[in-house]
Amino acid sequence: MNKAIAFDEHTRLPAIGQGTWYMGEEAARRREEVAALRAGLDAGLTLIDTAEMYADGGAEEVVGEALRGRRDDAFLVSKLYPWNAGETDAIDACERSLRRLGTDRLDLYLLHWRGNVPLEETVRAMETLQQQGKILRWGVSNFDVDDLQELLEEPGGARCATNQVLYHLASRGIEFDLLPVCQQHQMPVMAYCPLAQAGRLRQALFSNETLVEIAQQKGISVAQLLLAWVIRKEGVMAIPKASSQAHVKENAAALQIRLSDDELARINQAFPPPQHKMALDIV
């Protein structure tokens, strides 16, 4: 049975969605990107995450094309820049995103990271967008514990639906304090870059002897193992980039992978969990 995440009493989503960072940057790849997103929807990966920042809105346009004729199949998430988080600017930013996406509503709208706009003002802007029917829920991204606690104390702040943060096997800091706080408030955590960013860190993960051995023993890829590890925790979902149809199908199959206590112990030995507070990793 596929693992699901409850966003509210009416909405349950598969614990793996589709990310769109770096999409929309090359016209030659647009057809492939659209096809990958549609394949993901077909495979049940109904959450699609994007942002006005990605390719300066280009990723939102790719998502809009992928959702043409099937908007209701998706749980659509976008994010606004912190300098657009004021009461008036947020309305304008949301409307621009909606136009690029070719839709009249977002299922979830996130503050991409904290800036200089007071949280109280951002909450009011989000509530206005909800009242106008342009967004159904709102949340935040890249908020560490102090920021999140401050938000929760603001009027209406407790209605924050999620916190989207960097989380993968080589970046486990949120497990010490942020993840428990989110779980306490029944606030799902969306893990971006669950396979780590491309580069040396990802190469180190994918070539790690313990991970390669466990993946081979289970007959899965290291990428699937890493995704299954991220979503093992209650209330955590992963949003890997939907880079190709083949990768999307591989990601979807990871929903059915379960890790044994022995496997988790071996992984913990290779990548120990945090023993103290760590600054929130941000990419």
ZAMARGU-4260 file (C-alpha; in steps of 0.2 Angstrom, whole numbers, plus 5000, padded with zeros to 4 digits):
<rodrens>
0) 5000/5000/5000 | 5007/5017/4995 | 5011/5029/5010 | 5000/5044/5011 | 5001/5061/5019
5) 4986/5070/5027 | 4986/5089/5023 | 4969/5090/5031 | 4954/5079/5035 | 4949/5080/5017
10) 4966/5079/5008 | 4978/5064/5008 | 4992/5064/4996 | 5005/5051/4991 | 5021/5054/5001
15) 5031/5057/4985 | 5027/5072/4973 | 5035/5080/4959 | 5048/5095/4960 | 5051/5107/4945
20) 5067/5116/4950 | 5077/5120/4935 | 5063/5116/4923 | 5058/5129/4910 | 5076/5135/4908
25) 5079/5127/4891 | 5066/5127/4877 | 5073/5112/4869 | 5069/5102/4885 | 5051/5108/4887
30) 5042/5094/4878 | 5052/5081/4889 | 5048/5091/4905 | 5029/5092/4901 | 5029/5073/4897
35) 5038/5069/4913 | 5025/5079/4924 | 5010/5071/4915 | 5018/5053/4917 | 5020/5057/4936
40) 5001/5061/4937 | 4998/5045/4928 | 5008/5036/4941 | 4999/5044/4955 | 5012/5058/4960
45) 4998/5071/4961 | 5008/5084/4970 | 5017/5096/4959 | 5028/5109/4967 | 5035/5124/4958
50) 5039/5143/4962 | 5039/5160/4954 | 5058/5159/4956 | 5061/5144/4945 | 5067/5150/4928
55) 5059/5167/4932 | 5042/5159/4930 | 5047/5147/4916 | 5044/5132/4927 | 5026/5138/4931
60) 5023/5139/4912 | 5029/5121/4910 | 5018/5115/4924 | 5003/5125/4916 | 5006/5116/4900
65) 5007/5099/4908 | 4991/5102/4918 | 4981/5108/4903 | 4965/5098/4902 | 4969/5089/4919
70) 4970/5103/4932 | 4959/5093/4944 | 4971/5078/4944 | 4985/5088/4953 | 4988/5096/4970
75) 4997/5112/4964 | 5010/5121/4975 | 5019/5137/4971 | 5030/5149/4981 | 5032/5167/4981
80) 5048/5177/4984 | 5050/5185/5002 | 5050/5202/4995 | 5033/5199/4987 | 5026/5193/5004
85) 5017/5210/5008 | 4998/5212/5008 | 4997/5220/4991 | 5013/5212/4983 | 5008/5195/4988
90) 4991/5197/4979 | 5000/5203/4963 | 5013/5189/4964 | 5000/5176/4966 | 4990/5182/4951
95) 5005/5182/4940 | 5008/5164/4945 | 4990/5159/4942 | 4992/5167/4924 | 5008/5157/4920
100) 5000/5141/4927 | 4984/5144/4917 | 4973/5141/4933 | 4961/5150/4944 | 4968/5143/4961
105) 4983/5135/4970 | 4980/5121/4982 | 4995/5127/4992 | 5005/5143/4992 | 5021/5145/5001
110) 5033/5159/5007 | 5049/5153/4999 | 5060/5159/5013 | 5059/5172/5027 | 5063/5190/5022
115) 5060/5207/5029 | 5041/5208/5028 | 5033/5205/5045 | 5025/5188/5047 | 5009/5196/5053
120) 5007/5205/5036 | 5011/5189/5026 | 4998/5179/5036 | 4985/5193/5032 | 4990/5192/5013
125) 4988/5173/5013 | 4971/5174/5022 | 4965/5187/5009 | 4971/5176/4995 | 4961/5162/5003
130) 4945/5172/5005 | 4947/5177/4986 | 4948/5158/4982 | 4965/5160/4974 | 4973/5148/4986
135) 4966/5134/4996 | 4980/5133/5009 | 4996/5142/5013 | 5013/5137/5021 | 5031/5141/5022
140) 5048/5135/5016 | 5065/5136/5024 | 5059/5140/5041 | 5069/5134/5056 | 5062/5131/5073
145) 5063/5149/5079 | 5055/5156/5064 | 5041/5143/5064 | 5038/5146/5083 | 5036/5165/5079
150) 5024/5161/5065 | 5014/5150/5076 | 5012/5164/5089 | 5005/5176/5076 | 4986/5178/5074
155) 4981/5165/5061 | 4999/5158/5060 | 4994/5141/5067 | 4984/5138/5050 | 5001/5136/5042
160) 4999/5120/5032 | 5017/5114/5029 | 5035/5118/5030 | 5046/5114/5015 | 5064/5111/5019
165) 5080/5103/5013 | 5080/5085/5020 | 5090/5070/5014 | 5101/5057/5021 | 5117/5068/5021
170) 5107/5082/5029 | 5097/5076/5044 | 5098/5091/5055 | 5079/5094/5056 | 5077/5077/5065
175) 5084/5085/5081 | 5071/5099/5084 | 5062/5105/5068 | 5054/5089/5063 | 5047/5085/5080
180) 5039/5102/5082 | 5031/5100/5065 | 5024/5083/5070 | 5018/5090/5086 | 5008/5103/5076
185) 5002/5090/5064 | 5011/5100/5050 | 5017/5090/5036 | 5036/5092/5031 | 5040/5093/5012
190) 5057/5088/5009 | 5065/5096/4994 | 5081/5089/4986 | 5078/5072/4994 | 5092/5064/4984
195) 5104/5079/4987 | 5109/5092/4975 | 5119/5086/4960 | 5138/5086/4964 | 5150/5078/4975
200) 5137/5076/4990 | 5125/5066/4979 | 5139/5056/4971 | 5145/5051/4989 | 5127/5045/4993
205) 5125/5035/4977 | 5142/5027/4979 | 5141/5023/4997 | 5145/5005/5001 | 5131/5002/5013
210) 5118/5010/5003 | 5123/5001/4987 | 5123/4985/4996 | 5106/4987/5004 | 5099/4993/4987
215) 5106/4978/4978 | 5099/4966/4992 | 5081/4974/4990 | 5082/4974/4971 | 5080/4993/4970
220) 5090/5008/4965 | 5100/5019/4977 | 5088/5033/4972 | 5073/5023/4977 | 5081/5018/4994
225) 5085/5036/4997 | 5067/5041/4994 | 5060/5027/5004 | 5072/5033/5018 | 5065/5051/5018
230) 5047/5046/5019 | 5049/5033/5032 | 5045/5047/5045 | 5027/5051/5050 | 5021/5067/5041
235) 5036/5068/5029 | 5034/5069/5010 | 5048/5070/4997 | 5047/5081/4981 | 5061/5075/4969
240) 5063/5083/4953 | 5052/5075/4939 | 5067/5075/4926 | 5061/5061/4915 | 5047/5049/4912
245) 5058/5035/4918 | 5064/5044/4934 | 5046/5048/4938 | 5040/5029/4937 | 5055/5025/4947
250) 5051/5038/4960 | 5033/5032/4961 | 5038/5014/4964 | 5048/5020/4979 | 5031/5023/4988
255) 5029/5004/4990 | 5047/5001/4998 | 5048/4998/5016 | 5064/4998/5026 | 5067/4985/5040
260) 5074/4990/5057 | 5090/4981/5053 | 5092/4991/5036 | 5088/5007/5045 | 5101/5003/5059
265) 5114/5000/5045 | 5110/5017/5037 | 5111/5026/5054 | 5128/5018/5057 | 5134/5025/5040
270) 5125/5042/5042 | 5122/5045/5060 | 5107/5056/5066 | 5110/5073/5074 | 5114/5073/5092
275) 5113/5092/5094 | 5105/5107/5086 | 5111/5111/5069 | 5108/5126/5058 | 5094/5123/5045
280) 5102/5118/5028 | 5096/5128/5014 | 5100/5127/4995
</rodrens>
